[in-house]
Amino acid sequence: MNSIDPQLAEWATARNIPADALHGPTGSTGFDGALEDLTAHTNRGTAIAAANMIDYPTAGLELAAGGLAWRAPIPLFLSLLFSVGV
């Protein structure tokens, strides 16, 4: 099932740009599919944060556990490292 507009597909093909309809792991499309895909490629926290930025409800989404979130631990580690060095 390819739901990409034929003109967009032609435009992308002419420019050698891969274009495919975004579906989540459960087959969802639209924002649900995008957030499920984001979870599959990053982590659950990133997808929930993205949904919260656009006030999108996440209660009905099937968001897998995903990988580790490194956004918080890295700045925390760097803060500790610099505070010890000062």
PECORBEL-V303948 format. One record per pair of residues at least 12 apart in sequence whose ideal C-beta (glycine too) atoms are under 10 Angstrom apart, sorted by sequence separation. I is the first residue (numbers start at 1). GAP is how many residues later the second one is. D is the distance in Angstrom with one decimal. If there is no record, write none. Layout:
I_GAP_D / I_GAP_D
//
This chain:
9_12_9.8 / 21_12_8.5 / 22_12_5.6 / 24_12_2.7 / 25_12_7.3 / 35_12_4.7 / 38_12_6.2 / 51_12_8.9 / 23_13_8.3 / 24_13_5.1 / 34_13_8.8 / 35_13_8.2 / 38_13_9.0 / 48_13_8.9 / 5_14_9.6 / 22_14_9.4 / 23_14_7.3 / 24_14_8.7 / 25_14_8.2 / 44_14_9.3 / 47_14_7.9 / 4_15_5.9 / 22_15_6.0 / 24_15_8.0 / 25_15_5.4 / 35_15_6.6 / 48_15_7.1 / 4_16_6.9 / 5_16_9.8 / 22_16_9.8 / 24_16_7.3 / 34_16_8.4 / 35_16_5.6 / 47_16_5.5 / 2_17_9.6 / 3_17_9.6 / 4_17_5.3 / 34_17_9.5 / 44_17_9.8 / 46_17_9.9 / 47_17_9.2 / 2_18_7.3 / 3_18_4.4 / 4_18_9.6 / 45_18_9.5 / 2_19_5.7 / 3_19_9.3 / 31_19_9.4 / 32_19_9.7 / 35_19_9.8 / 39_19_9.9 / 44_19_5.0 / 47_19_7.4 / 1_20_7.4 / 3_20_8.8 / 31_20_7.7 / 43_20_9.2 / 44_20_6.9 / 46_20_7.5 / 49_20_9.4 / 35_21_7.3 / 43_21_9.0 / 44_21_5.9 / 45_21_7.7 / 46_21_9.3 / 1_22_8.2 / 34_22_9.6 / 39_22_8.2 / 43_22_7.6 / 44_22_4.7 / 45_22_9.9 / 49_22_8.6 / 24_23_9.9 / 31_23_7.8 / 35_23_7.2 / 39_23_8.8 / 40_23_9.0 / 43_23_3.5 / 44_23_9.1 / 45_23_9.5 / 46_23_6.9 / 32_24_8.8 / 39_24_4.5 / 40_24_6.2 / 42_24_6.1 / 43_24_4.9 / 45_24_4.6 / 31_25_5.6 / 32_25_9.9 / 36_25_6.4 / 38_25_8.8 / 39_25_5.4 / 41_25_8.1 / 42_25_6.7 / 43_25_6.6 / 44_25_8.2 / 46_25_7.7 / 1_26_8.8 / 3_26_7.0 / 31_26_9.7 / 32_26_9.5 / 35_26_5.9 / 36_26_6.4 / 39_26_8.4 / 40_26_6.9 / 41_26_8.6 / 42_26_9.8 / 43_26_5.0 / 45_26_7.7 / 35_27_9.8 / 36_27_6.4 / 39_27_4.9 / 40_27_9.5 / 42_27_8.2 / 43_27_8.9 / 45_27_8.7 / 1_28_9.2 / 32_28_7.8 / 33_28_9.7 / 35_28_6.8 / 36_28_7.7 / 38_28_8.7 / 39_28_9.5 / 42_28_9.8 / 43_28_9.2 / 32_29_5.8 / 42_29_9.8 / 31_30_9.0 / 32_30_8.6 / 32_31_9.8 / 28_32_9.8 / 28_33_7.9 / 28_34_7.9 / 26_35_8.9 / 26_36_5.2 / 24_37_8.3 / 25_37_7.7 / 24_38_7.7 / 25_38_9.7 / 26_38_9.6 / 24_39_9.1 / 25_39_7.0 / 24_40_9.6
//
